[in-house]
Amino acid sequence: MAVEITQVLLNAQSVDASARKYAEESLNQFQDQNLPSFFLALSGELANNDKPVDSRKLAGLILKNTLDAKEQHRKNDLIQRWLSLDMFVKAQVKGCLLQTLSSPVSDARSTASQVIAKVAGIELPHKQWPELISTLLSNIQQQQSHVKQATLETLGYLCEEVSPDFVDQDQVNKILTAVVQGMNASEVNNDVRLSATRALYNALGFAQANFSNDMERDYLMRVVCEATLTPELKIRQAAFECLVAISSSYYDKLGSYMQDIFIITAKAVKEDEEPVALQAIEFWSSICDEEIDILDEYGSDFSADSDTPCFYFIRQALPALVPMLLDTLLKQEEDQDLDEGAWNIAMAGGTCLGLVARTVGDDIVPLVMPFIEENISKPDWRQREAATYAFGSILEGPSPEKLTPTINVALNFMLTALINDPNNHVKDTTAWTVGRIFEFMHGPTVEIPVRTILSVLLQCMKDVPNVAEKACGALYFLARGCEVVGSASPLSPLFADIIQALLSVTHREDAGESRLRTAAYETLNEVVRCATDETTPIVMQLVPVIMVELHRTLEAQKLTSDEREKQNELQGLLCGCLQVIIQKLGSAEPTKYTFLQYTDQMMDLFLRVFACRNATVHEEAMLAIGALAYAAGHNFLKYMQGFYPYLEMGLQNFEEYQVCAITVGVVGDLCRALDDKILPFCDGIMTHLLKDLSSNQLHRSVKPPIFSCFGDIALAIGENFEKYLIYAMPMLQSAAELSTLVAEADDEMIEYTNQLRNGILEAHSGILQGFKNSPKTQLLMPYASNILQFLDSLYNEKDMDDIVMKAAVGVLGDLADTLGANAGPLISQSVSSKDFLEECLASDEHLIKESAQWAKFAVSRAISG
């Protein structure tokens, strides 16, 4: 195979599908049958300057993909596979990769850079390939620019792949020195400077110690700032990207540079080309993000223990920053309102202005109002649109008191513009701004003439798709603000008209443009949610209408792939709409029984939807069935035989894990609806849930809800859960041990760990409550000690969130309540029954305190008994 590898790689890129398929099969076969030769052949191809560029590039790409994967379980397998290869083979492959860095062909060099970084990502954490970084650094000393460029690119990728923990500080210093030298104005080759600047971007995570040293930091900042002024556009852009990354990673070190940075960014925003100007604006957006996070976390209380104090850079820059951003709003592009993916200077400036408003609150209003007043009535559409966009952007952040007087004047003006302005772009932004008013300023102080607004919005829904979509969005927020259960709603007088107008929008020929159909259904759902007793009969009339629509999509034959995709989207929207209707009508006694006459037809439709192979549609149908089960209660049993195969299918869907997660949630709904009538299906359900937990292919986010589901099942079937204890309890035990071993973890891992703990606790709680008052209670005694140990270790870890804390003290109470005096001695020895319980009793959180009071009562009864 090695002889003909070039031809196979070229055939794999052939326009002839059969030649391509045969080549891909040959490559897979080669990999499966002789992995060492496969690696050697590909790395040899990549390194060989006599081979065609296309075969070399693909060889490198395949090498990269044999070392890494998106799914963690697959990635782990590939890492182990590489590590277990013969040392001699690995050395040869790595030699070829390093050799390729000096190739005259840039595509080959670039591909080799990425593969070297992937190998480094595997080997450096295992203390292998220790000479790599020094080899790369010695490359940079060479005179040939292309070798220097490729090596800097490699260092950049390496910093992206490898954690700073696995590179010692001495090597970090040398990498940064090499990179900064490559960025210097003294470097004449622009490709080298660009690669160096991009490498610095990835290396910033390694530079903690360097940024803590004043001299080193000054030097790094000077080089980056100088690079923003170079004549080469791509280098300027990359340098600003470095500044953005620095603003987020080293916010607390920026104080002495902010004045210079403002001058540089303002010049770029005003004069430079768009890719550079966008990054210059992004710098200020990033500073806003940092300050918003700090202010959210600590409020105005910056005691000594806060990680990062707020330096109020935005507030200090405000008088100059706001005018700069307002100027950008006038740089709109024609038809940007029609392009969903549009991103330009005006949009970036408006987004940044919105973040500034959230950062400084009321202080922004007097700086923006003169711009609005000056431009809102100008004959040039750009000025009217910019003024409207500025107003919409500052609605989140300032207090209602500061904005209300202006809103009360502006609303009528905007409603007139929605109908009369000749420019679609202005109407689009006006409808968006009206929506923002309802989103952030809904309250008694804002004078909202609801009837006038509704008639304007209903008329706007007939406008061009992008304006109609924003009008739907405005109505969505208006409806959300009117959600007053059972009492009069300002929407009630026009409720039927609103429903009819939204249905008409969904039938528009052009409803596929600008997300219009989706927006109309989302708004319809919100309007249904805010229906009052007075308007629920209209919602009831909607049921057969939506069911007919769903039926129609199921009857469609011989569709093209594009039509099929649109149909799937529509089915998902209709199932989502039915779910909201079910929740609304099924939760109120006056409508519940009338509504339940439709359940047979609805279930039939949902089961037919499952025949369509589309994950999004399955999710929506599952959620609707969960709502239907909850509404129908024990009556849902008659559908279980027909539904169960699809429930199984969802629980086995590892690939589309969101479907699996939603199906697990539906099992919980079924347990609550059917109680012990779910028992005949429990063997199958538990088998799938246990398989899911054992699988390393299923996304980890599904595992906490599975544990919660054990609790739901135990609550429903009570002591019949006995036969599952020997399987479920060891799994809960090992997961509990894992969840208390979280060392230095990032925020995402801490959040996941707390979700896992909560799932485990909900399982224990459901099992303990399920066995309460049963003669089989003693079956749980062997597990009591482990449960208490878990609670103790959670308390000792000191990193529980409030949800876990409430669940943990609840489990303590459940254990004492269910096992009583038998568990008394064990409970009295645990930390949970003393220190942890005391901490919960002293909590400011009402729900934690309430659970703790009940737990205290149960514990004292168990200990004294």
N, C-alpha and C positions, 0 to 999 in steps of 0.2 A: 504493500500500500504506500510505503514511504516514497517509492519511485514515482508513483503517479499522483501524489498528493496535490501537486500544482494544478493538474487538470481537473481533479475532483473539486477543488476549491473554486476554480473558475466556473465549472458546471453548476455549482451551487448558487451561482449568481446569474445563471442563464435566463433568457426570456422564455425559453422553452420549458413549460411546467413539468413535463415528464422527465427531462434531463435534470432539472432542479431537484425533483423529488428523489430520483435515483441517487444523486450525489449526496443529498442530506442523509438518506438511509445508509449509504456507504460510510459516511463520517461517523454516524452513530454506532454502526457495527464495529468500526475500527476502534472507537473509544471503549466500547464494551469488551472487546476481545483482547486488546493489548494496550492498556492505558499508558505504560511507560513509553512505548514506541510512538503512541499518539502525541504525547507531550513533546517528545524529541522532534517528531516530524514537523509539528506546527511551529515550534520555536526556531527550528532550522530554516523553515520557509520564511518566517518573519525576518530572520537575520541575513538572508541571502540577497545581496544587492542585484544579482542577475535575474531574479524572479520578477514576474509582473507585479505592479503595485496592488492591483485588485486582489490577487491571491494572498499577498503578504498582509494586507489590511484585514481580510477575513480570517486568516490564520490567527492574528493577534486578538481579534474580537472573540473568536471561539475559545482561545486560551483564557481570556478574561472571564467568559461565561462559565468555564469549567472550574473557576476558583470562587465564584460568588453567586448568590441568588437572593431574591427579595424575601422569600419565605425563610424564617429563621431556622426551621428544622432542616430544610434543604441546604441552607448555608452551612450549618454545622456538619452535615454529611460531607460536603465538598471540602471543608477544612480538614476533616479527619482523613479524607482520601489523599489529599496532598501531603499531609504530614507523614502518612504511612508509606509514601513512595520511597524507593531506593535513594540513598543520599547522593550517589553518583549521578543518577538520572536528574535529580533536582539541581545539582551543581551545573550539569551541562545546559539545562534549560535556562537557568539564571545567567550563565555565561553568554548564551545567545541573546538574551534580552538586553544585557548591558552592552553587548557588541552593537546591537541595533541602534543604540543612542547616537552612534557616530555615522549612521547611514546618511547619504546625501538626500534620501527621499523623506520629505517631512511627514507624510502620512504614516510611514513605517515607524519613524521616531516617536511620533505622538502616541501611536497604539502601544508601542513597547513601554512608554512611560506609564501608561495606565495599568499594564499587566505587572510591571515591577512593583507598583504601589499595592496591587492586590496581593502579590506574594509577600510583600513586606507586612501587610496587614495581618497575614496568617503567621508569619515566622517570627517577627520581632517580639510579640507577646510570649512566644515560646523560647525566647533567648537564642533564636537561630538567625543566621545571616548577620552576625554582629559587624562584619566589615562593610556592609552595604553603604551606610551613610558616609564613611570616610572615602570609599571608592567614588561615590557621586561628587563629594566635595573636591577630590583631586581632579575629576573631570573638568570642573569649572575653571581650573587654572590653565586649561588648554587655550591655545590661541584661536582655534576654529570656532567661529560664532555659532554655527549650527549645533555643535556638540554642547556648547554652553547653554544654548536655548533649550535643547532637549533635556538636559540635566536639571535645569531650573524648573521646567515643567514637571519632571519626575518628582522633584522635592515637594512641589506644590501638591501633587496627587498623593504623595506619601503622607503629608501632614493631614490630608483629608481622611485617609484610611486608618492611620495609626493613632491610638490614644496617646496624649502627652505623657501618660504614666510610664510608657515603655521607651522613652528617649531621654537620656540623662541631660542635665542642664548644660554641660560642656558642649555636647553635640547640638543642642538647641541653639546655643550662642553662635556656633560655627555656621549652622544653617541660616540663621537670621543675618549674620555678617555677609554670607555669600549672596543672599537674596537682596539685601539692601545695596550691596555693591553693584549688582546687576541692574538695580533701579536707578542708580545715580545718573545724573546728567552727563557725566564723563563717559558713560557707555554709549558708543556711537551706533550700535546696531539696535534698531527699534524692536525687532523680534525678541531679542534678548531682554530688553527693558520690559516688554509686555509680559513675557513669561515670568520674569522676576516679580512684577507687580501682582500678577495673578497668584503667584506662589506665596507672596506675603499675605494675601487675603486668607489663604488656607492655613498659614503658619501662625496667625494671630492667636489662636487658642493655645499655642505653645509658649507665648511670650509673657506669661504672668509675671515672672521674676524681672524681666526686662522692662516692663511697663511700671514696675514698682521702683525702678532706679531712675532718678531724675535725669541724669545725663543720657542714659540709653534711650529713655522715652523721648527726650527732646530731639535726639538724632533721628529716631524712627519717624516722629511726627514731621520733622523738617523734610525728610526725604519724600514722605507721602504727599505733603502739601506742594512740594516742588513738582512732583509728578503730575499733579492736577493742572499744571500750567504748560506742560510739554506740547509741542505742535501736533503730535500724533493723537488722533481722536480716541482710538481704542485704549491707549495708555491712560489718557485723561479719565476715560470712563472707568477703567479698572482701578485707578487711584481713588476716585470718589467712592467706588464700591468698598475699598479698604476703609475709607473714612466712616462709611455707614456701619461697617462691622465693628470698628473701634468704638463708635458711639454706643453700641449696644454692649460690647464686652468690657469696655474700660470707661464707662460713663463717669465714674468718680475721679478719674485722672485727667479730665479734659479742661478743667477750670482755666488754666493759664493760656489755653490755645483758642478759646472760643471766639475772641475778637478777630483773630486772623482767619479762622474758619468761616466766620460770617462774611468777611470781605471776599474770600475765595468763592463761597457758594453763591453769594449774591451776583457776582460777576458771571458765573457759569449760568445761572438761571436767566439772567438778562441777555447774555450775548452768545452763549455757546450752543452747539448743536443739540438736538433733542435728547439723544441717549445720555449725554453728559449732564444736561440740565435736569433730567429726571432723577439721576442719582444725587445731584446737589439738593433737590427738594427732599429726596428720601432721607438724607442725613437729618433734616429737621423733624421729619415724621418719626424717625427712630428715637431722637432725643425726647420727643413727646411721649412715645410709648414707654420709655424708661421712667419718665417723671410721673406718668399716669399710674404705672405699676407701684412706684414707691409711695405715692400719695394714697392710693387705694389701700395699700398694706398697712401703712402707719398713720394715715390721716395726717394731722398736723403735729402729732406727738413724736418728735425725733429724739427719743432718749438715746442714751449711749449704746444701748444694745441693738439698735437697728443696724442692719447689714450695711446699707448705703444711705447716707443722708441725701435729701433732695437739694440740689444746688440752684434750683429755680432758673436754669439757663433760659428757658422759654420766656418767663416773665421779664427777665432782664433784656432779652432781645426784642420784646414785643413791639416797641415803637418803630423799629426798622423792619422786623420780620413780616408783620401783617401787611404793610404796603407792598412789599416784594411779592407776597403770595397773591394779593388782590390783582396785581398787574398780570400775573400768569393766567388769571381767569379770562382775560380778554384774548387769549391765544387759542381759541377753540378751532377745531377743524370742521369744515363743512361735512354734514351728514354723520358726525361722530355719534349722534343720538340713535342712528340706525345700526351701528356696528356694536354688537353685544360685547365683543372682546376689546373694544377701543381703550387705549391708554395713552394719554398725551399730556403735555405740560399743564393744560387747563385742568384736566381731571386730577392730576397729581397735586396741583396747587390747592384745589378745592378739598381734596382728601386731607392734606396737611393742615389746611385752615380748620377743618373739623376737629382734628386732633389737638390743635392749639386751643380751640374753644374748650375742649374737655380738660385740658391741662390747667388753664388759667381762669376758667369760668367767666364771671361778670366783666372782668377787665377787658375782654376782647370787644364787647359790644360797642363802646364809644369809638373804637378805632375802625369798625366796619360800617357803622350806620351812615356816615357821610358818603362813602362809596356807593352804598345802596341808593340813598336819596338822589345822588347826582346822576346815576345811570339808569334807574328803573324805568324812566319814561322816554329815554333817548330814541331817536328814529332808527339808529343802527341796532339791528337785532343782537349783535355781539355784546353791546353794552347792557341791553335789557336782560339778556340771558346771564351774563356775568353777575349782575346785581342780584338776580333771583338766586343763582347758585351760591353766592356769598351768604345770603340770608339763610338758605336751607342748610348750609354747612355749619352755621354757628348755633343751631337750635339745641344741640346736646352739649351740656356743660354749664352755661349760664343758668341762673335761677329763674323760675317762672316769673317772679316779681320784676326782674330786670327786663324780661322780654315781652311780658303780657301786653303792656300798652301798645307796643309796636305791632304785635300780632293782631290785636283787635282792629287796628287801622289797615294792616297789610292784607288781611284775609279777603276783604271785599275786593280790594284791588286785584288780588291774584285770581279770584273767581271770575272777574271780568276778563282778565288776560286769557284764562283757560278757554273762554268762548271766542273772544274777539281778536287775540293776537294773530297776525298773519303768518308768523313764523313757527314751524313745527318744533324746532329746537327749543324756542322759548316756552312753548306749551308743555313740552316734555319735562323741562326743568321745573316749571311752575307746578305741575301735577306732583312731581317728586317732593317739592318743598311743602306743598299742602299736606302730603302724607307724613312728612317729618313733623309738621306742626301737631298733627293728631297723635303721632307716636310719642313725642316728648313733652307736649304741653297740654295734654288733655286734662282738664280739671275745671272746678267751679269758677276760677278767675278768668278763664278764656271765654269770651262771648262767641259761642259757635252757633250760627244760624243754621241748624241742622237741615231744615227743609230746603233752604236755598242751596246749601252745599250739595245735598243729595241730587237735586235736579240738575245742577251743573255737572257733577261727576257722572251721572247716568247719561247725560248728553255727550260727555267726553269719551265715554266707552264706545261711541260710534266713530270716533276719530281714527286717524292712522294707527297701526298696531302699537308703535312705541309709546304714543301719547295715551292710548286706551289702556295699555299695560300699567302705566304709572297711575292712571285714574283708578284702576282696580286696586292698586297698592294703597292709594289714599283711602279708599272705602274700607279696605281691610283694617287699617289702623283706627278709622272712625268707629267701625263695628267693635273692635277690640275694646275701645274706651267705653262703649255703651253696654258692656256685658254686665247687666244688673239682673241677677236671677229673680224671676217671679214678679218683679215690679215693672212699672211702665218704662218703655224704652223709647228714646226719641226716634228710633228707626221704625217703630211699629206702624205708624200711619202709611208709610210707603213700602212696607215689608214685601208685599206681593210684587210690586213694581221692581224692587231691587233684585229679587230672585229671578224674575222674568228677564230683566236686562242682562244679568250675569249669564243666564242660560243662552240668551241670544248671542253673547260674545263667544261662548264656546262653540257655536255653530258657524261663526264667520269663516268665510273661505280662507282668509289670511290669518286665522287664529294660531297657525304654526309659527308665525314670525314674532320676534321680540318676546318670547316666552308668554304670549298673550293668553293662550288657552290655560296654561298652568296657573298663571296669576288669577284668572277668572275663577277656576275651581278652588284655589286657596282662599280667595275672598268669599266665595259661596260657603265654604266650610266655616269660616269665621262668622259670617252672618247667621248661619244655622246655630252655631254655638250660643249666640247672644239672643236667640229667640226667647220670648217670654210666654207665659201661659196663654196670652192673647193671640200670639202668632204661631204657636206650635201646630195648629190645624193646617197652616200653609206648608209647614215642613212635612207634615204627613202626606200632603198631596204631591210632594216632591219625590217620595219613595218610588212609586211606579214609574215616574218619568226617568229617574236615573237607572232603574232596573231595565227599562226598555232600551236605553242607550247602551248599557253593558251587554244586553242580549244581542243588540245589533252588531257590536264589535266581534262577538263570538260566531256570528253567522257568516262573516266575510270570507270569501274563498279566493284562492289563487292570487295571493298578494305578492308584489315584488318585495325585496328585502327592505327597501326604503319605506314602503307602505306598512310592512310588518312592524318596523321599528316605531312608526307613528301610532299604529294600532296598540302596540304594547304600552306606549306612554299613556294613551287615552284610557286603556283598561286600568292602569295603575291609578290614574286620577279618579276614575269612577269608583273603584274599590275604596280609595281613601275617603271619597265623599260619602259613600254608604256607611263607612265606619263612624264618621262624625254624626251622621243621622241616627245610626243605631244607638250611639252613646247618649244622644240627646233624648230620643223618644223612649228608649228602653230604661232610662233612669228615673222617669217620672210616672207615678201610678196612673194619672189620668190618661196618659197616651200609651202606656206599655201594652195593654191588652189588645187595643186596636192594632197597634204596630205588629204584634206577634203573629197576626194573620199572614204576614208576608214572609215569615221565616223559611217556609218550605221552598218557595221560589228563589229566595235569596241564597240559601245553601246550595241549591242546584246550580245557580249561576257561579258561585264561588268555586265549586268543585270543577266546573267546566273551565274556569280560568286556570286552574292548576295544570290543565293539559297543555297550556301555552308554556313553552320553555323560556321563561324570562324571570331573572332573579327579582327585579324591582316589582313586577306584577305579583310574584309569589309573596313578597314581603307585605304588600298592601292587602292582598286577599287574606293572608294569615292574621294580620292585625284586625281586619274586619270580622273574621270568624271568632277571634278572641273576644271582641266586643259583643258579638251575637250570643256567644256562650254565656257571657256574664249576664246579659239581659234575659236570656231564655231560662237560665237556672237548670233545674232537673229536667225540664222539657228538652234540653239539648241532647239527651241520651239517645234519642231516636236517630240522630245524625251521625253518631260516633262510628257505626260500622262502615258507612260510606266515606267518612272523613279520615279514619285512622290510617289508611295507607299513605295519605298525603302528609299526615303528621309524622309518620315514620320517615318519609322521604325528606322532610325538612330537617329532622334530627340527624340525618346522615349526610347532610349537605355541607361537607367540610370546605369545599372550594369557595362557595358564596356564604361565608360565615355569618353575614348579617341575617340571612334567611334562617340559619341554624339558631342564632341568638333569639330571633323573634319567635321561632317555633317553641323554644324553651319557655319563653314568656307566656305563650298560649297554653302550654301544659299547665302553668300556674293558674291561668284563667279557668281552664277546664276543671281543675281541682276545686276551685272556689265555687264553680257553678254546680258540679255534680256531686260533691262530697264523696261518700263511700261508693257511689254508683260508678265511679271511675275504676274501681278495683279490677274488673276483668281485663282492663287494658294496661294495668300497671307492670306486669311482667315484661311486656314488650318495651314500654316506655323506659323502665329502669335499666333494661339491658342496653338500650341505645345511649342513655345518659352516662352509664358507667363506661361504655366504649368511648364516648366522646371525651371523657375525662382522661382516659388512658392514652388517647391519641396525641402524638406530637405533631400531627398535621393540622389540628384544629387551632385557629387563632386563639391566643390566650384570653382575649376579652370575653369569650363565651363561657369560660370556666366558672367565674363567680356566680352568674345567674343559674348555672346548673346546680351548684350547691344549694342556692336558695330554693331551687325547685324540689330538692329532696325534702326540704321543710314543708313545702306546699303539699307534696304527696303524703307525707306522714300525717299532717294535720287533717287531710281528707279521709285517709283510710285507717287512722288510729293504730290500734295494736296489730292490724294486719301488715303493718310495715315490718313486723318481726323478721320475716324471711330475708329482708334486704339489709338488715343491720350488719351482718358479717361482711358484706361487700362495701356498704356506704361508710361505716364508721372508720375502718382503716384508711380509706381515701381522705376522709375529713381530717384524720389524725396527721397523715403525712403532709397534707396541704397546710394544716395549722403550723406544723414545725417549719415548713418553708417560709411561711408568711411572717415568722418572727425572726428570721435570719437575714433581714435586709440590712446590709452594712451601708457604706457610703452610696446612697442611691440618688438619682436625679428626681425632679418633681414628678415626672411621668411615672416612674417606677413606684414612688411613694403612693401616688394616687391609685395605681393598679393594686398595690399591696393592700391598701385600705379597702378597695372593692372586694378583693379576695377574702380578707378577714370578715367583712360584712356578710358575704355569701356563706361562709362557714358558720358564722354565728346564727344567721337566719335558719340554716339547716338544723343546727342543734336546738334552736328554739322551737321549730316546728315539730321535731321528733319528740322532744320532752313534753310539749303540750299535747301532742297526739297520743302519747301513752298515759297521760294523766287519768287517774281514777280507774285504770285498767288493772286486772289481776296480774298482767304481765310486766308491770312497772319494773320489777326487779331485774328484768333482762338488761336494763340500762345501767345498773350499778357498776358492772366492770368498766364502763367508759367514763364514769363520773370523775375519777382521778385525773384522766387526761384532759377532760374539758376544763377542770379547775386549773390545771397546769397552764393550759392555753390562756385562760383569763389572766392568770398571774403574770405570764410572760408578756402579754399585751400591756399590762399596767407598768411593768418594769421597763419596757422599751420606750415609753413616754412619747410615742409618735402617732398615737391614735387621732383620727379626726372625730368630730362630734357624733357623726352617724355611727361609727364603730363603737364609740364610748356608750352611746345609748343602747345599742344592740348587745354589747358585752354585759352591761349591768342587768339587762333584760334576761339574758341567758342565766346569769347567777340566780336571779329570782325564779326562773322556770325550773332550774335544777333543784333548788330548795323546795319549791312548791310541789314538784312531781315526786321526788324521791324522799322528801320529808326527813324524819328522824334517822332513817337508815344512812343517809349521807351526811348527817349532822357532824360527826367527828371530822370527816374529810373537809367539810366546809369551814369548820372553825379553825382548821390548820392553815387555810389558804389566805394569801395576802388580799385576794379579791374581796373576801367577806369583811375585811377591816379597812385597810388604807384606801383601797380602790373605791369601796362603797362610800366611805367618808368623803372622798374627793367628789364623787358624783352627787352626793347630797348637798355639797356646798356649791355646785355648779350654777352659773348664771342662766344656763339654758333650761327653760321650763320643762321641756320633754325629758331631758336627762334626769332632772331633779324628780320628776313624777315617777319615772321608771325606778329610780333609786329608792324612793319612799316605799314603793310596792315591794321591791327586792328586800329592803331592810325588814319589812314585816314577815316575808316568807322565810328569810334566813333565821331570824330570831325564833320563829316557830319551829324550824327544823332543828336548830341547835338545842333549844330547851326541851323539845320533844324527845 
